[in-house]
Amino acid sequence: MTRSRAQDPNVCGVTAAIAVIDGKWKTPLLWLLESGPQRPGALRRQLPGLSEKVLTQALREMEADGLVHREVHDVLPLRTEYSLTPFGQDLSDALAPLSDWGHRRLDRLNPTLGATAG
């Protein structure tokens, strides 16, 4: 879905919400930022396979959507931290039941793993 379509007032609300978290990395980034402010390097270390370019792009989009706050500390070398905004926390809270549903779906797809997973 294009980001411009997500801003169309005639689009379904679920479609608009999914456009904001579309992609491989935005939901894991939301989840990591729930624990508090994080520096970009720390986010990359926790998400193997995430390139610096893609991280920067995802964080910029999330900032433009009002989900994350970027703070640059005036020290040398410059230190940048990202944190969830209240709007981003609202989205994270709204996604929690969807996450629960996804785990139940995975348990249904593979009941033998669900029985052993905690």
C-alpha positions as CSV (number, residue, x, y, z in Angstrom):
1,M,0.0,0.0,0.0
2,T,1.3,3.5,-0.7
3,R,1.7,5.9,2.1
4,S,-0.5,8.4,0.2
5,R,-3.4,6.0,0.2
6,A,-3.1,5.6,3.9
7,Q,-3.9,9.4,4.2
8,D,-7.1,9.1,2.1
9,P,-10.0,10.0,4.4
10,N,-12.2,7.6,2.5
11,V,-10.0,4.5,3.2
12,C,-10.9,2.0,5.9
13,G,-9.4,2.8,9.3
14,V,-7.8,-0.6,9.5
15,T,-6.1,0.0,6.2
16,A,-4.8,3.4,7.3
17,A,-3.4,1.8,10.5
18,I,-1.8,-1.1,8.6
19,A,-0.1,1.4,6.3
20,V,1.6,3.0,9.3
21,I,3.1,-0.3,10.4
22,D,3.6,-1.8,6.9
23,G,7.0,-3.5,6.3
24,K,9.2,-6.0,8.1
25,W,10.7,-3.8,10.7
26,K,8.2,-1.3,12.0
27,T,6.4,-3.6,14.5
28,P,9.6,-4.9,16.0
29,L,10.9,-1.3,16.3
30,L,7.6,-0.4,18.1
31,W,8.0,-3.3,20.4
32,L,11.7,-2.4,21.2
33,L,10.8,1.2,21.9
34,E,8.1,0.2,24.3
35,S,10.9,-0.4,26.9
36,G,12.2,3.2,26.6
37,P,14.4,5.4,24.5
38,Q,16.9,3.6,22.3
39,R,19.9,4.7,20.2
40,P,19.9,3.6,16.6
41,G,22.9,1.3,17.1
42,A,21.2,-0.5,20.0
43,L,18.1,-1.0,17.8
44,R,20.2,-2.5,15.0
45,R,22.0,-4.9,17.4
46,Q,18.7,-6.2,18.6
47,L,17.4,-6.8,15.1
48,P,19.9,-8.8,13.1
49,G,19.5,-8.3,9.4
50,L,18.3,-4.7,9.7
51,S,20.6,-2.4,7.7
52,E,21.4,1.1,8.8
53,K,19.7,2.5,5.6
54,V,16.4,0.6,6.3
55,L,16.5,1.5,10.0
56,T,16.9,5.2,9.1
57,Q,14.1,5.0,6.6
58,A,11.7,3.2,8.9
59,L,12.4,5.6,11.8
60,R,12.0,8.6,9.6
61,E,8.6,7.3,8.4
62,M,7.6,6.5,12.0
63,E,8.6,10.0,13.0
64,A,6.6,11.5,10.2
65,D,3.6,9.5,11.2
66,G,3.9,10.8,14.8
67,L,4.8,7.4,16.3
68,V,8.4,8.1,17.5
69,H,10.2,11.1,18.8
70,R,13.8,11.8,17.7
71,E,16.0,13.6,20.1
72,V,19.5,14.7,19.3
73,H,21.7,15.4,22.4
74,D,24.1,18.3,21.9
75,V,27.3,16.4,22.9
76,L,30.3,15.3,20.9
77,P,29.9,13.0,19.3
78,L,26.2,13.7,18.6
79,R,23.9,11.2,20.4
80,T,20.5,10.5,18.9
81,E,17.8,8.6,20.8
82,Y,14.3,7.5,19.6
83,S,11.3,7.0,21.9
84,L,7.6,6.3,21.4
85,T,5.3,9.3,21.4
86,P,2.0,9.0,23.2
87,F,0.4,8.4,19.8
88,G,3.0,5.6,19.2
89,Q,2.2,4.1,22.6
90,D,-1.5,4.1,21.7
91,L,-0.7,2.2,18.5
92,S,1.4,-0.3,20.5
93,D,-1.4,-0.8,23.0
94,A,-3.9,-1.3,20.1
95,L,-1.6,-3.9,18.5
96,A,-1.3,-6.0,21.7
97,P,-4.6,-7.9,21.1
98,L,-3.6,-8.5,17.5
99,S,-0.3,-9.9,18.7
100,D,-2.2,-12.2,21.1
101,W,-4.4,-13.4,18.2
102,G,-1.4,-14.0,16.1
103,H,0.2,-16.2,18.7
104,R,-3.1,-18.2,19.1
105,R,-3.1,-18.6,15.3
106,L,0.5,-19.9,15.3
107,D,-0.5,-22.4,18.1
108,R,-3.4,-23.6,15.9
109,L,-1.1,-24.1,12.9
110,N,1.4,-26.1,14.9
111,P,-0.1,-27.5,18.1
112,T,3.0,-29.5,19.0
113,L,5.1,-26.3,19.2
114,G,2.4,-24.4,21.2
115,A,2.4,-27.1,23.8
116,T,6.1,-26.8,24.4
117,A,6.4,-23.0,24.0
118,G,6.0,-20.9,27.2
